[in-house]
Every structure is written in C-alpha cells, then in structure tokens.
Amino acid sequence: MTQTKKTNDPSHYNLEARIDFGRCPCCETLTPFLFLQKEFYRCATCGEEVKQFVNGVIKYMPVTQNEKTFLMKTDV
C-alpha cells in the first residue's frame, strides 16, 4: 500500500487574494471588490461580477452574459 504525502506547504497552492476598492455599477456603493481572475472582480456588497477597465481612471462595469459564461467555464 502506497502512502501519499500530505503537505501544509503554502507554496504548494496557487492562490492569489486581492481586494480593490471602487464604486459598484450595480449597487452604486463604494465597496471592496474581491479579485476573481484577470480583470474580473466580485462586489463584496451585492455579489455581482464586474470587469475592471483602466484608462486613465479605474472603472468597474457590469459583466455581460458571455463573460459570466466564460467565468463559469474557467478555473477561478
């Protein structure tokens, strides 16, 4: 019987936790956004997914249905 080695080494996991602050276009509140992947975030207040745009200023836009489907299919 082979025994697998369990590890508690944090470098074993590929985790990235990031929080940005901004105004949510869905609930209109100044809120923290939880990083999902690339430019996608989730509003900590209403739970909606938003996309971050950086063009001189940082703006958050609602995510389209196609982008939501992409997020569900990819490994977050």
C-alpha positions in Angstrom: 0.0 0.0 0.0 1.5 3.3 -1.0 1.0 6.3 1.2 0.6 9.8 -0.3 2.5 12.6 1.4 0.2 15.4 2.6 1.8 18.8 2.7 0.9 22.1 4.5 3.4 24.0 2.5 1.7 27.2 1.2 3.8 27.3 -1.9 2.1 24.1 -3.0 -1.1 26.0 -3.7 -1.6 28.7 -6.4 -3.7 31.2 -4.5 -3.9 34.9 -5.1 -6.0 37.0 -2.8 -6.5 40.6 -3.8 -9.0 43.3 -2.8 -9.6 46.6 -4.6 -12.0 49.4 -3.7 -14.3 51.2 -6.0 -17.9 52.2 -6.8 -20.0 49.2 -7.9 -22.1 50.0 -11.0 -24.8 47.5 -9.9 -25.5 48.6 -6.3 -23.9 52.1 -6.6 -22.0 51.8 -3.3 -18.3 52.4 -2.5 -17.3 48.8 -1.8 -14.4 46.3 -1.8 -14.1 44.2 -4.9 -12.8 40.6 -4.5 -10.4 39.5 -7.2 -11.6 36.5 -9.3 -9.2 36.4 -12.3 -7.6 38.8 -14.8 -9.7 41.9 -14.8 -12.8 40.3 -13.2 -13.9 41.1 -9.6 -16.9 40.4 -7.4 -18.7 43.2 -5.4 -18.5 42.4 -1.7 -21.8 44.2 -1.1 -24.2 42.9 -3.7 -22.2 39.9 -5.1 -22.3 40.9 -8.7 -19.4 40.2 -11.0 -17.8 43.3 -12.6 -15.0 43.9 -15.1 -12.3 46.4 -14.3 -11.3 49.0 -17.0 -8.2 51.1 -16.6 -8.0 54.0 -19.0 -6.5 56.9 -17.0 -9.0 56.1 -14.3 -10.2 52.8 -12.9 -13.8 52.0 -13.7 -15.9 48.9 -13.0 -18.5 47.8 -15.5 -21.2 45.1 -15.2 -20.2 41.7 -16.7 -22.0 40.6 -19.8 -23.7 37.2 -20.1 -20.9 35.9 -22.4 -18.3 36.9 -19.8 -20.3 35.2 -17.0 -20.3 32.0 -19.1 -16.6 32.4 -19.6 -16.0 32.8 -15.8 -18.1 29.7 -15.1 -16.1 27.6 -17.6 -12.7 28.7 -16.4 -10.9 27.6 -13.3 -11.0 30.5 -10.9 
